[in-house]
Amino acid sequence: MAVEARVVVVPKEAGPLGIHAVTLPSPGPYQVLIKQFASGICHSQLHTMHRARNGPEVLGHESTGEVLEIGEAVSHLAVGDRVMVTWVPRQISPGDRVPEAARIEFADGQVATSSNVFTWADHTLADERYVVKVPSTIEPLVTSIIGCAVMTGAGAVENTANVQAGDSVAIFGVGGVGLSAVVAARARGANPLIAIDLDDEKLAFAKQFGATHVINAAKEDPIAVIRALTTQTDRHTIRRETVAGADFVFDCIGIRKTMEQIVPAARTGFFGAEPGGTAVLVGVPTTPVELDPIDLLMNEKRFIGSIGGSCSPDHDFPRYIKWYEEGTLDLNAMVTARYALDDINEATRALAAGEIQGRAILVF
């Protein structure tokens, strides 16, 4: 079946987002046609909006919905299934089929694309590798942010870093991704669990999700405070300095300043006995970064990246759904703003201005 859809489109030239009425065709062999309930509004989409483009693009990469039609080669879904759409293939093995990129065509012949999916739309057409079946009883709105925000933040803690009970953790940036990292670190038993931001209200919010300490980086030097909170007076570095710093430091922002703070905030090495801490880049970077190679070398620290929380959605999403249902992951509190599709320009303006405390969603 073909369906009429309303889709947010970024024009080729700079300007406001447009909402276009388009006809989505019946699915191809590996595609799924979905009526959507809600979609997350992710900060990374601002990067697409503000960079140069070769043509129109479609946005959004986390949502909930219901299957309307499936392609003939789709075997894990049926019409009527509840699903989540995400931008990470639901399972990955060597030799797997490469999923199709999203592409929609307007009546005038123009084409808008995305490298994976588009969810800022009341209906979407997605490759089946980006569509995860979920229980029919799932809450249909706030769970839409599991497909990016929760996966990225919580997965970085669980999968990329593999934080263990008693590890010290510091998290720079406590929007939706950072709060998800806080929840996962608390679930893993991290202590201390330190949240860093520039907004006192966001920091107070982070304490509700499990942060044991908060630092307003506009008022204090976060590196100095983290080191003071994690000093180990009985251990010394190769330079005979007291070991200090968090075992794991996560940058959930990705700007140059925070990228250059997370390595010095990571724990120094206990010479001859234990390597240093790990700095994990989670936020999408847009600038180069300069690091102190002597600090990395002498303290045997690591600086690593985490894309999509190193998640396999088929494996990880059921756990995050269970966390929500059991109360470990309070998505009702985390989703602090809801917008209609027609208000997408106001939503992205508020996001860019830092006015959204947790995570915002589009509700269709």
Beta strands, then each sheet from edge to edge (+ up, - down):
strand 1: 3-10
strand 2: 18-24
strand 3: 31-41
strand 4: 57-58
strand 5: 62-70
strand 6: 82-86
strand 7: 102-105
strand 8: 111-114
strand 9: 123-127
strand 10: 131-133
strand 11: 169-172
strand 12: 193-197
strand 13: 213-216
strand 14: 232-236
strand 15: 242-243
strand 16: 248-251
strand 17: 278-281
strand 18: 302-305
strand 19: 335-339
strand 20: 359-363
sheet 1: 2+ 1- 4+
sheet 2: 9+ 3- 5+ 6- 10+
sheet 3: 9+ 3- 20+ 19+
sheet 4: 7+ 8-
sheet 5: 13+ 12+ 11+ 16+ 17+ 18+
sheet 6: 14+ 15-
end
